[in-house]
Amino acid sequence: MSDTLALVRLLQLASPSLPVGAYSYSQGLEGAVEAGIVRDAASAQEWIDDVLGLAVAGMEAPILWRLIEAWKRADMSAVVRWNEEFVASRETAELRAETLQMGYSLRKLVVELGLENAQAMDAMDEISFPAAFAFAAAASRIDTRETLAAYLFAWLENQVLAALKAIPLGQTDGQRVLRDLAATIPALVERAASLADDELSNFAPGLALASSRHETQYSRIFRS
């Protein structure tokens, strides 16, 4: 596969139009808005930056890295292990349901698109979104670092889109937040690549509390 075609495949995989339901989740952000923690562009940027640095970059990103490499090696024991590790790391019922629903939807899409060896994902009864995303990237022969950068950008873009709706935030302010935080992605990719297994951590109690409270929030836009 040419580098250009691999890039196109990656753009499709990371697109907000990918039919996996990402738009319906805020990952605790709406709970933080309800609590008054996030109320404007500055506080939204601070919240998203903290979640990105403390939770996503410390756990989700390095696990995604490991899953991509495991799929490329056809090492199913490693795939199953890291899929289970990620699902177990979800702090609340909402966050767990989110990754399993998105993983299910992406697995179904990958099968329908006819990616080679998609049946390998059947080894897992419950597949997380990172595990399904990693399979699609590996099957499309996309570079691991580029895949991780695109995944982080897609996560970041979804958080900004959630902020636009929940705060609400203006489009220009949202683009400023996206631009500023996207500049941190290259360093986060290198961090994910360098972390040892015993260094993985997603310790972010504020996020867990916001997500837990969101489960019983009276009025809400998002499913998490």
C-alpha positions as CSV (number, residue, x, y, z in Angstrom):
1,M,0.0,0.0,0.0
2,S,1.3,3.5,-0.9
3,D,1.9,6.0,1.8
4,T,-0.8,8.2,0.3
5,L,-3.4,5.5,0.3
6,A,-2.5,4.6,3.9
7,L,-3.0,8.2,4.9
8,V,-6.4,8.2,3.2
9,R,-7.4,5.0,5.0
10,L,-6.3,6.6,8.3
11,L,-8.3,9.8,7.6
12,Q,-11.4,7.6,7.1
13,L,-10.7,5.7,10.3
14,A,-10.3,8.9,12.3
15,S,-13.1,10.8,10.7
16,P,-16.0,12.1,12.9
17,S,-18.3,10.7,10.3
18,L,-17.2,7.1,11.2
19,P,-20.5,5.5,12.2
20,V,-19.5,4.3,15.7
21,G,-21.5,6.8,17.7
22,A,-18.6,8.9,19.1
23,Y,-20.7,12.1,18.8
24,S,-23.1,10.8,21.4
25,Y,-20.5,10.7,24.2
26,S,-18.8,13.5,26.2
27,Q,-16.7,11.2,28.4
28,G,-17.6,13.1,31.6
29,L,-17.3,16.6,30.1
30,E,-21.0,17.2,30.3
31,G,-20.9,16.3,34.0
32,A,-18.1,18.8,34.5
33,V,-20.2,21.5,32.8
34,E,-23.2,20.7,35.0
35,A,-21.0,21.0,38.1
36,G,-19.7,24.4,37.0
37,I,-16.1,23.2,36.6
38,V,-16.2,23.8,32.9
39,R,-18.0,27.0,31.9
40,D,-16.0,28.8,29.1
41,A,-13.2,28.2,26.6
42,A,-10.4,28.6,29.1
43,S,-11.9,26.1,31.6
44,A,-12.8,23.7,28.8
45,Q,-9.3,23.7,27.5
46,E,-7.9,23.1,31.0
47,W,-10.3,20.2,31.6
48,I,-9.7,18.6,28.2
49,D,-5.9,19.0,28.6
50,D,-6.0,17.4,32.0
51,V,-8.0,14.4,30.8
52,L,-5.8,14.0,27.8
53,G,-2.6,14.2,29.8
54,L,-3.7,12.2,32.9
55,A,-6.0,9.6,31.5
56,V,-5.8,9.2,27.8
57,A,-2.0,9.6,27.3
58,G,-1.2,7.5,30.4
59,M,-3.4,4.5,29.7
60,E,-5.5,4.6,26.5
61,A,-2.8,5.7,24.2
62,P,-0.1,3.2,25.3
63,I,-2.6,0.4,25.3
64,L,-3.6,1.4,21.8
65,W,0.1,1.3,20.8
66,R,0.4,-2.2,22.3
67,L,-2.8,-3.4,20.5
68,I,-1.7,-2.2,17.1
69,E,1.7,-3.9,17.5
70,A,0.0,-7.1,18.7
71,W,-2.4,-7.2,15.8
72,K,0.5,-6.7,13.4
73,R,2.3,-9.7,15.0
74,A,-0.9,-11.7,15.0
75,D,-0.3,-12.1,18.7
76,M,-3.9,-12.9,19.9
77,S,-2.9,-13.5,23.5
78,A,-1.5,-10.0,23.7
79,V,-4.5,-8.5,21.9
80,V,-6.9,-10.3,24.4
81,R,-4.8,-9.2,27.4
82,W,-4.7,-5.5,26.4
83,N,-8.3,-5.4,25.4
84,E,-9.2,-6.8,28.8
85,E,-6.9,-4.4,30.6
86,F,-8.5,-1.4,28.9
87,V,-12.1,-2.5,29.6
88,A,-11.1,-3.1,33.2
89,S,-9.6,0.4,33.4
90,R,-12.9,2.1,32.7
91,E,-13.9,3.8,36.0
92,T,-17.6,4.0,35.6
93,A,-20.5,2.1,34.0
94,E,-20.9,4.9,31.3
95,L,-17.3,4.8,30.3
96,R,-17.3,1.1,30.1
97,A,-20.5,1.0,28.1
98,E,-19.1,3.6,25.7
99,T,-16.0,1.8,24.7
100,L,-17.8,-1.5,24.3
101,Q,-20.6,0.0,22.2
102,M,-18.1,1.9,20.0
103,G,-15.9,-1.2,19.7
104,Y,-18.9,-3.3,18.7
105,S,-19.9,-0.8,16.1
106,L,-16.4,-0.6,14.6
107,R,-16.0,-4.3,14.6
108,K,-19.3,-4.6,12.7
109,L,-18.2,-1.9,10.2
110,V,-14.8,-3.5,9.6
111,V,-16.5,-6.8,8.8
112,E,-19.0,-5.2,6.4
113,L,-16.1,-3.3,4.7
114,G,-14.4,-6.6,4.1
115,L,-11.0,-6.0,5.8
116,E,-8.8,-9.0,5.6
117,N,-8.9,-11.4,8.6
118,A,-11.7,-9.5,10.4
119,Q,-12.9,-12.7,12.0
120,A,-9.8,-12.6,14.3
121,M,-11.8,-10.1,16.4
122,D,-14.3,-12.9,17.2
123,A,-11.7,-14.1,19.8
124,M,-13.2,-11.4,22.1
125,D,-16.8,-11.5,23.2
126,E,-16.4,-7.8,24.3
127,I,-14.1,-5.7,22.2
128,S,-13.1,-2.2,23.3
129,F,-12.9,0.7,20.8
130,P,-9.1,0.9,21.0
131,A,-8.8,-2.9,20.1
132,A,-11.1,-2.5,17.1
133,F,-9.4,0.7,16.0
134,A,-6.0,-1.0,16.3
135,F,-7.2,-3.9,14.2
136,A,-8.5,-1.6,11.4
137,A,-5.2,0.3,11.4
138,A,-3.0,-2.9,11.4
139,A,-5.1,-4.5,8.7
140,S,-4.8,-1.4,6.6
141,R,-1.0,-1.4,7.2
142,I,-0.9,2.1,8.6
143,D,2.1,3.3,10.6
144,T,1.7,2.9,14.4
145,R,2.8,6.4,15.3
146,E,0.6,8.0,12.7
147,T,-2.4,5.9,13.8
148,L,-1.9,7.0,17.4
149,A,-1.6,10.6,16.4
150,A,-4.9,10.4,14.4
151,Y,-6.6,8.6,17.3
152,L,-5.6,11.3,19.8
153,F,-6.7,14.0,17.4
154,A,-10.1,12.3,16.9
155,W,-10.5,12.0,20.7
156,L,-9.6,15.7,21.1
157,E,-11.9,16.8,18.3
158,N,-14.8,14.9,19.8
159,Q,-14.2,16.6,23.2
160,V,-14.2,20.0,21.5
161,L,-17.4,19.2,19.7
162,A,-19.0,18.1,23.0
163,A,-17.9,21.4,24.5
164,L,-19.5,23.4,21.7
165,K,-22.8,21.8,22.5
166,A,-22.7,21.5,26.3
167,I,-21.2,24.9,27.4
168,P,-22.1,26.1,24.7
169,L,-18.8,27.3,23.1
170,G,-18.4,29.4,19.9
171,Q,-16.9,27.8,16.8
172,T,-13.8,30.0,16.8
173,D,-13.1,29.4,20.5
174,G,-13.5,25.7,19.8
175,Q,-11.0,25.8,17.0
176,R,-8.5,27.7,19.2
177,V,-8.8,25.0,21.8
178,L,-8.4,22.3,19.2
179,R,-5.3,24.0,17.7
180,D,-3.6,24.6,21.0
181,L,-4.2,21.1,22.4
182,A,-3.4,19.3,19.1
183,A,0.1,20.8,19.3
184,T,0.7,18.5,22.3
185,I,-0.1,15.3,20.3
186,P,3.4,14.6,18.9
187,A,4.9,14.5,22.4
188,L,2.0,12.4,23.7
189,V,2.7,9.8,20.9
190,E,6.3,9.5,22.0
191,R,5.3,9.2,25.6
192,A,2.9,6.4,24.7
193,A,5.6,4.6,22.8
194,S,8.1,4.8,25.7
195,L,6.0,3.8,28.7
196,A,6.7,0.4,30.3
197,D,3.8,-1.8,31.3
198,D,4.1,-1.0,35.0
199,E,4.1,2.8,34.2
200,L,0.6,2.8,32.7
201,S,-1.9,4.9,34.7
202,N,-5.2,6.7,34.3
203,F,-5.5,8.3,37.7
204,A,-7.9,11.1,37.2
205,P,-10.5,11.1,40.1
206,G,-12.2,14.3,39.0
207,L,-13.0,12.6,35.7
208,A,-14.4,9.5,37.4
209,L,-16.6,11.6,39.7
210,A,-17.9,13.7,36.8
211,S,-18.7,10.6,34.9
212,S,-20.4,8.9,37.9
213,R,-22.5,11.9,38.6
214,H,-23.5,12.2,34.9
215,E,-25.1,8.7,35.2
216,T,-27.9,10.2,37.3
217,Q,-27.9,13.8,35.9
218,Y,-31.5,14.9,35.4
219,S,-31.1,16.6,32.0
220,R,-28.3,15.8,29.6
221,I,-27.4,15.7,25.9
222,F,-24.8,13.0,25.9
223,R,-24.7,9.3,26.9
224,S,-21.6,9.7,29.0
